[in-house]
Amino acid sequence: MALPIIVKWGGQEYSVTTLSEDDTVLDLKQFLKTLTGVLPERQKLLGLKVKGKPAENDVKLGALKLKPNTKIMMMGTREESLEDVLGPPPDNDDVVNDFDIEDEVIEVENREENLLKISRRVKEYKVEILNPPREGKKLLVLDVDYTLFDHRSCAETGVELMRPYLHEFLTSAYEDYDIVIWCKLYFLLSFLWK
């Protein structure tokens, strides 16, 4: 018994009326090749499923329980179209190969304009003492990056970034030391962009 199917591809609809329930998905793809020029291995047929999964090539069309004139969509590209896309690009003298550029790479902190900003900020900067040092206490300087916080971890919050027993350590250290927290990035940014 004939099983009429309508296949949509490339903005057109193709009517397939010559296949029966005993034909396979591969037979359908072979027939679609004659209509569209798309090779069967380049075709993906949307809407043909068996138990919720895409139908394999050896599945009979009757097993798909398709109603007459069921519309399915085909995705795929003709070989001629692929050759244009997959072929080598045309020679173009205007294209610059990034690997051929041998300009000297200067780190951000060593660029002349940034060094000028830093020297200007150092001259103009007014030091504000927030808390005077405690008498008889030495100064302990701790770096935020990788000392107090593990910035390379996959943690998402500050609490997860903290080193184990950080609060206990700071509380104990404060008994004998005044504590300063250092952050190179904050230091650089405060000089460059204020």
N, C-alpha and C positions, 0 to 999 in steps of 0.2 A: 504494500500500500504506500502510495506517494505521501511524503511529508513536506508540505510547503513551509519554507522558512524565509524570512526577510532579513538580510544582512546589511547593516549600515556601515559604510566606510568612506572616508574622504568626502563627506558631505553628500553622498549619494546612497540610494537604497538599491540593493540587488535582490531580485527575487529568485529563490532556488526552489525549483519544482520537480526536478528530475531524481531526487534522492528518496530512498525509502527508509523505513524504520530499521532495516537490516544493514544499512550502510553505516560506516563508522565516522567518527569525528575527523579522522585523516581523509576519508573520502570527501567529506564536506570541504576540508581545507584544499584538497586537490582541485575540486570544482571551483572554489573561490579563486584559485590561482589563474584559471582560465578566464575568469571575469575581470580580475583586478591586476594581475601580473605580480602579486606578492607571493613569494615562495612560502610553502607550508611552514617551514621552520621559522619564518619571520612573522607568522600570524599569531595573534593572541585573540581568542574569541571570548568575549565577555558575556556572561549569561548562560553558559553551558556548564552546569554543575551536577555533580553526583555526591550525595551525602554532604553537601556544603563545601566541597572541594572542586577546583576546576577539573573538567572532564579530560581524561587522557586520550591520546590519539586512537587507542584500540577500543574505546567505549562505543557501543552501538547507539545510534540516534534514538532508537526506540526506548532504550534504558533511561534516556533523559526526560521522558514523559513530557515532550513539548506539545503544546497546543498548536493547531494549524495556524500558519502565518505569524508564529512567534517572531518577535524582532530581537535580534542579537547584534552586538556591536563588535566590529573587528578592528584591532589595532595592528599596524604593520606598515612597512615601507618597502617600496620596490627597490630592486638592486641598483637600477640606474640612479635613483635618487641618493642612495647610500654612497655610491662612488663619488658623487660631488662633495658630500660631506666628509667622508673618510679619506679622500685623496690628499696628497701633500699640498700645502698652501703654495700659492704662486710666489715666485721670487719677488721680493720688494726691497729696494735699496733703502727705503725710509725706515725700515724696522731696525731698531737698535737692540743688539744682544746685551742684556744686563751683565753677562759674565765678561764682556770685553771692556767694560768701564773700569778704569783703574784709578779712580779718584781716591785721594786719601780719606779714610774714614776717621772722623773726629768725634769722640764721645761727647754727649750733651754737656757734661760738666766741664769739658775742656774747650768748648767753643769760645771764641774770643768775646762775642757779645754777652755770653753768660758770665764769663770771668769779670768783665767790666761791671755787670750788674752786681756781682757779689762784692767786688771791691768798693763800689759806691755804697752798698748797704752796710758794709762793715764800718765805713767812715761815719755814716749818718745814724747808725743804730744806737738807740738809747737803752741801756740795760736797766731793767726794772727788777728789783729784788722783791720777789713775792713773799718769801719766808726767809728771815735772816738765819744764818747757820747757828746751830746749837753749840754752845761752848763745850769744848773738849771732845767733840764728835768729828770723826773723819768723814770725808765725802765718798760715797759709793755710787759710781755711775754704771747704770745697767742699760744695755741695748735692748730695744723692743724686738727687733728682728732676730729670730732664732734663739734668743736668750730667754725672754719672758713669754714670747708667743711663737708658735710653730707655723710660720706663714706658708710653708710648702705643703701643709696637710690639706686634705680635702674637706675639712670642717667648714661649716657655713656660718657659724656665729662666733663672736669674740670669746664666749665662755668655752667653746669647744677648742679654740686655738690656744688657750692658756696652757702653760706647762703644768704638770701635776704639782700640787702643793705650793702653787705660786703665792697665795695669800699668806700661808703659814711662813714661807720663806721671808716675804717682805716684812711681816710683823716681827719676826725674830731679828732680822737685820736692822730694823729701825731702832732697836734698843741700843745698838752700838754705833750706828752710822746715820748720817743724813743721806737721803737717797735722791738721785736725779735719774730720770728716765730719758734716754737718748734715742733719737730716731733720725738717721741720716736723711731719709727722704723728706721728712717734715722740715729738717734744717735747711736742705737745699731749696725746697719749695718756698719756704718763708723768705729766703733771700732773693730768689729769682722773681717771684710774682707778687710781692707786696708793693 
